[in-house]
C-alpha cells in the first residue's frame, strides 16, 4: 500500500510540475540549504536521516508550499511519505529544519542513491497567481555490509526424530558485502529442543564475502512440530569500523519416531545348556508405528546364538510384542555376567520410502552354574541413561541407516 501511495504521489508531483511548466520564471525558486545525511556512511540494513533547510531565491513570499519525496527502489520506505505542507516560505534563507528518514534494505548494493524532494508553491506575480515547482535531489552513498545468516544444512533425513539425539550441521554464511570479523554465534534451545553439545558458541575469526563455515550441534528433540533454535550473532566490519548484532531463528522440523523399551525375563541359562530360549518383551514407547521390525541378537563368549533373529510385522505406539531367541552356553564357561546386544531394524511412516531405522540395546546377562535355573535373568532397556541394576545395565543408541548417526540422549 505504501508503494502504491508513493507512486500516486509521484504522479501528482509530476502533474503539478507539468501544469507549472509554462511559468518557468518562478520554477526552482526553492532550493535546499545546509543538507546533511547521517550516518556517514549510510549502511545497508539501517536508516538514512536527511536534514536540511530551505532557501527562497524569489524576491517575494511563496504560498501553499508542499514538499513531497520521490525516488525509485530501494528508496521507497521514506518517512514522512506523504505531502509535507510548509505553507508560506519567506524570501531568502529559512531557519526551520526539515528531516526525512529512509529505511535502506539490507540487500541494497553499495553505490550512490538519490532521493528527490519535489516542491510546489504559488507565487503572486504581475500576471496574477502562478503555480510553480522546484526539484531538489539529495544524493548519498550507501555502503553494504557483511550479513551473517545461520541455517541448518539440508538434513538427511529432512526432520529430527522425536525422542532421539541427533547432530545437526549448522551453516554460518556471509551473504552480504565485505569481510565479517570476529563472528560469534551463540545458540540456545527453543521449546521442545535441548542442546546436548558441550560447545554451543561458535567463533569464526574472519568470514569473507560469500564464505560458509559448518558447525556441528547435537540436540534432543521432544514432541513433534516445528520448533526453533535461536542464534545470537555478533560480528565486526573493519571496512565500516562498526559492530553488528542480530538474533535469528533456526527453524527445524520434528517428526514422530518409534522407540523401544525391552525387557527380558526367564531362567538364567546355565553353563553347558543348549538351545535355551531367551524371551524378550518389546514395547514401542515412541510416537510412530514401527513397521517390519526385525530384531537380531548378538552375543560374546560363552553365549552363542542358535536362532538369533525375530520379526514383528508392526508395532504401534504403546503396543508390546514378545520375541524369543535360542542360545547355547559353552561347557567351559564360567558363571557370571556377559554382554549381549539386541539390534533393531524397522521402517516408519515419517521416514523416506526405502529408509531403514536401526537401534541397539546392550546388556550384561547372567549365566548360572551348570544345570541352570539360578535366579532370574532380567534385562532392563533404559532410554537415554545407563543404569546398573543387579549386574544388568542397558544403553540405547539410534541411527537412520545410510543417514547420519543419532545417539540416544545421554
N, C-alpha and C positions, 0 to 999 in steps of 0.2 A: 504493500500500500504506500509506504514511504517513497519507493522508487517511482511509482505511478504519479504521486503528487509532485515529486521532484520534476519530472518531465513536463507535467501540466504547467508548473510554474515557469519552467524554462521557456515553454511556448508562449506564455503570457508576456514574459520579458521581451521575447523576440518580436511579438506583435506590437508592443508598445514602442520598441525601438524602430520598427518599420514605420509606425504612424508618425514618429518624430523625425523620420528621415529627411523631410523637407526643411526642417528648422535646423540646419547644420550649424548656424551661427551660435546656437546655445548647447549643442551636443558637447559632451565631455567637459562641461564646465566644472564637474565634480571629480575629484581625484583623491587618492589615498595619501596619508602622511604618517610618518613615524610607524611604519609597518614593522612588526616583529613576529617571528614564528618560533614557538618553543614546543618541545625541547629541541636542542640543536646538537646532533642531527635528529630529525624525526625518524623514529624506528618503527618498522612494520610490526603490527600487532598492538600498537599503542595509539595514543591520541596526538594530534597536532593542534595546537592552540594558536590562532591567528588574532593578533590585536592591532588596531590601527585607529587613526583619527581621520577626519575629512577636511578637505581644503576646497573652498568655493572660489574659483577664479573669475566668476562673473561679478560685475560691479554691484549687483543687487541681490536681494534675497531669492532663494529657491524655495518653492512652496510644495507641500504634499510629497515630500521626498520619500521614496521607498527604496530599500536595499533588498536584493534577492541573490542568494548564492547559486551559481551554476557550475556544472562540471561533468565529467564523464567518469566511468569506472576507473579506479576504485573510490573516487572521492564523491560518493553518493550519500553516505551517512553523515550529514552535516547538521550541527545544532547551533542556532535555530535553523530549521529547514525552510520555513515559510517567509513571507514578506516581513521585513522589519520596517515599521513606519517611523521615519525620522522626523517628518514634519518640516518645519522651517529650518533652513541652513543659512546662517549669516554669511555675508561676503568674507573672504579670507579664511584664515585658519580657525577651526572649531576645536575647542578643548575637550569635548566629550570623547571617551574611549569606547570602541566597539570591539566585541570579541566573538569569534566563531570557533567552534571545536569540531574537529573532523576525526572520526574513527578510521584508522588505517588497517585494513585486513592484514593478517599475518602472512598471507600469500602474495602480497604486493611485491613485485620485483624491485630491486634497487633502481633508482632513477629520479628524474625531475618530473614533478606533477604540478598542475596549475588549477587553482580554484578561481573561477570567475565571479566577481561581485558586480552585478548589474544594478544600476540606479535609474529610476525615472523620477522626473520632477517637473514642476510647472514654473514658468517664468512669465512676468508681465513686461511686455515689450511695446514699442511704438505701434507694432502691427496688431497688438492685442495679446490674448493669452496663448502661450505656446507650450506644447509638451515636448520635452527633450529627454535624452538618455545619455548615460555615461557607462562605459565598460571599463572595469578596473580589475585586471587579473593579478593574482598573487601566486608566485611560483616558489616552490621549495623542494629540497632534495629528500627523498625517502631512502633510508638505509635499511635493507632487510637484515635479519638477524638469524643466528642459529635457532633451530626449533628441534627440541628433543621429544620424540614420541616413543612410548613404551607399549608394546603389544605382545600377545602370545604368538609364538611361531605356529605355523599350521600344524596342529597336533594330530597324531595318529594313535589312537582313534580321535575323532573330532570332538569328543567330550570327555570330561573327567567321569569317573565311575564312583557312585556313592559308596562310602564306607571303606575306600581304599586310599593308600598313599601313592601319589604319582608325582613324577618330576616333570615340570613344565620347562620349556625353553622360552625365556623372555627376550624379545628383540628390542634393543635400545638403539634408536636410529636418529641421525641428524638429518631432518627433512628440510631444513632451512638453508640459510646462506652463511658462509664463513665457518670458521672452526669454533667448536664449543670446548672450553677448557674446564677442568676440574668438575666433571659431570658427576653428580651424586644422585643415586636413585634409592630411596628408602621405600620398601614395600611393606604394606600392612594387610592383614587378612580382613575380609569382609564377612558378613553373616553367612554361616554355612561353610566357611573355609578356614582351616587352621594352617598356619605356617609351621613346617617341621624342619626347614633348613636352618643350620646354625648361622648361616650368613644370609641376612635379608636386606643388607645395604650394599650397593654396588658402586664402586668408584672407578671412573674412567678419566685418566689424566687429560686426554685430548681425543675428541671425536670430530674428525674432519667432515666437511660438507658431503652428504650422501653416504657416509660410512655407517656400518651396522656392527654392533657387538652383541653376542649371545650370552646370556647369563642363565644358569640353572636355578630352579626354585622348586623345592619339594613341598607339596601341600596335601592336606587331607580334606576330602570333600564329604559333606554330610547332606542328606536330603537330595532333592532334585531341583532343577530350575536353572536360573541364570544369575549366579552370584558374581560379585566383582571383587577384585583386589584393588587397593589404592596405591598409587605410586606418587610419592612426594619427590619432585625433581628440582634440583638447583644446578646452575651452570654459569659460566662466565664467558663473556666475549671480550677478548683483548682488543679487537679492532674498534669496538664501541666503548671499551672501558666501562662495561656495565654488567651487572649480575642479574640473572633472570631466575624465576621460580614458577612452578606450576604444580597442580595436583591433577592427576589423570586416573580415570577408572579403567581397569583392565578387565574387560568383560569375558566371562567364561561360561561354560555350559556343563551341568552335572546331569548325567544320565543314570537311570536305575541300574542296579547290578546285583547279581546273586552273591551271597556269602554263605559260608558253611560253618556250622558247629558240629564237630564229630566226636562222638563218644564211643568207646569200645568196652564191652563188658563180657565176662565169661571167665572160665577157669584158666589159670596160668598154665601155659604149656610146660611140660616137664622135659628134662634132658633126655634125649633119645626118642621123644614122641614123633610119630609120623602122621601125616595127613590130619593134623589137628585143625579144626575150624576156629577161625577168629572172626567174631561178629562185630560189625560197626553199625552205629546208628547215625545217619547223616541228616541234619536238619538245615534247611535253607533259611537263614536268618536275614537275608538281604531283601531287596525291594524289586527284584526281577526274577522271572522264572529261569531256571537252569534247564536247558534242553540238551538232549543227547549227552547226558552226564556220564563220563567214564572215569572210573577210579582204578588206580594201579598201586599195588603195594610193593615197596622195595625195602629190602632188609639188609642187615650185616650179620656176620658170623656171631653166634652159631645158628641163627634163624635163616632158613631157606624157604622162599615162597614156592608152593606147588601150583596152586591156582591163584594167580596174582591180579586178575582183572575182574571188575564188576561193572555192570552197566545199569543206568536208570534212565528211562526214556524222557521223563520230565519231572521236575521237582519245583512246585510252586512256592512262593514265599510263605513261610510258616509250616510247610509240609515236611514230613520225615520219611526216610526210606531206610530199610535195613539191608546191609550187604554183608557177604561172607567171603572170606579168603581161607585157603588151606596152606599150612606151613609145616615144615619139618624142623626138628631141633637136633642138632648134631649130638651124637652119643658121647663125644669128648668135650662137650660144652660144660661150662661151669655156671651154676645158678647165679643170677644177677640181673641187672637192667641193661638192655641193649637197644640201640636206636633202630627205629623203622620209620619210613616215610610213606605217607599216603598222598599220591599225586591225583589232582582232579583236572579234568579237561571237559569243557562244556561250551555250548553256544547260548546266546541270549538275544532277545528281540532288539535291545538297544545297540547291538554290535552290527558290523557290516555283514553282508550275506555269508561270506566264507570265513569270517573272523572266529578264531578259536580262543577261548579264555582258559587259562590254566592257573592252578594254585597248588599249594602243597602244605601239609601238616606233618611236623616232625615230632616223634615221640621217643621216650625211653620206656621200654616194656619189660615186665618182669618175666624171667624164666625160672621155673621152680626146679626142685630136685627131681631125679629120675622117678617116674611114676606120676608126676604132675599133681594137680589138684591142690596146690599150695596157695591159699589166699585167693584173692580176686585180681583179675587183670583189668585195670581201669585206666583209660587214657582220656585226657581232657583236651579238647581243642579250644584254646583261649585266644580270641581275636585281639590283636593289637598289642598284647603284652606276653611276656614269658613268665610262667608260674611253675614253681616246684611244688608238687602235691604227692606225697607218699612215694617218692622216687620217680614220679612221672612228670614231664613237662611238655608243653606244646608251644610251638612258634609257627605263625602263619605268614605266608607271603603270597603275592598275587602278581601275575603278569598277563598281558594280552599277547598271545602267541604271534610272533612275527612283528610285534609292535614294540613300544617302549616298556621297560620294566616298571611294575607298580608294586612297591613294598607295602605291606600292611603297616598300619600305624604302630610305631614303636614307643 
